[in-house]
């Protein structure tokens, strides 16, 4: 990952309770809504998403696309 700030934000989303889901040929960031395992509520997730992920949306989408290409290449090997 070229952008250190985006890397920290993605790591924070994972630590706070988000996972990656493969859907329609792309990875998507999906929250776990469970106070024991992830975000306390949908509202907590939306606040996190709006504050941290949306400002870096273009970079994050680009990284997720690169990850998809890399994973497809590894699957083909």
C-alpha positions in Angstrom: 0.0 0.0 0.0 1.5 3.3 -1.1 -0.5 5.6 1.2 0.4 5.2 4.8 -2.7 7.1 6.0 -5.0 4.9 4.0 -3.2 1.8 5.4 -3.8 2.9 8.9 -7.5 3.6 8.2 -8.0 0.2 6.7 -6.2 -1.4 9.6 -8.4 0.5 12.1 -11.6 -0.6 10.3 -10.4 -4.2 10.5 -9.6 -3.8 14.2 -12.9 -2.1 14.9 -14.8 -5.0 13.3 -14.9 -4.8 9.6 -14.1 -7.7 7.2 -13.6 -8.0 3.5 -16.3 -9.8 1.5 -15.9 -11.0 -2.1 -19.0 -10.0 -4.1 -19.5 -9.4 -7.9 -15.8 -9.7 -8.7 -14.6 -7.2 -6.1 -13.8 -7.0 -2.4 -16.1 -4.9 -0.2 -15.6 -3.7 3.4 -18.4 -5.1 5.5 -19.0 -4.3 9.2 -19.6 -6.9 11.9 -22.4 -5.4 14.0 -22.0 -7.0 17.4 -20.7 -5.2 20.5 -18.5 -8.2 21.4 -17.0 -8.7 17.9 -17.2 -5.4 16.1 -19.2 -2.2 15.9 -21.8 -1.6 18.5 -24.5 -0.6 16.1 -25.2 0.3 12.5 -25.0 3.9 13.6 -21.5 3.4 14.9 -20.5 1.8 11.6 -22.0 4.6 9.6 -20.2 7.2 11.7 -16.9 5.4 11.3 -17.5 5.0 7.6 -18.3 8.6 7.0 -15.5 10.0 9.1 -12.7 7.7 8.1 -13.4 5.6 4.9 -15.4 8.0 2.7 -12.7 10.7 2.6 -10.3 8.1 1.2 -12.9 6.3 -1.0 -10.9 6.5 -4.2 -7.7 5.3 -2.7 -9.5 2.4 -0.9 -11.4 1.3 -4.0 -8.1 1.3 -5.9 -6.4 -0.8 -3.2 -9.3 -3.3 -3.1 -9.2 -3.6 -6.9 -5.4 -4.3 -6.8 -6.0 -6.9 -4.1 -8.6 -8.6 -6.3 -6.2 -8.7 -9.2 -3.4 -10.1 -7.0 -5.7 -12.7 -5.5 -6.9 -13.8 -8.9 -3.3 -14.1 -10.1 -2.5 -16.3 -7.1 -5.5 -18.4 -7.6 -4.4 -19.0 -11.2 -0.9 -20.1 -10.2 
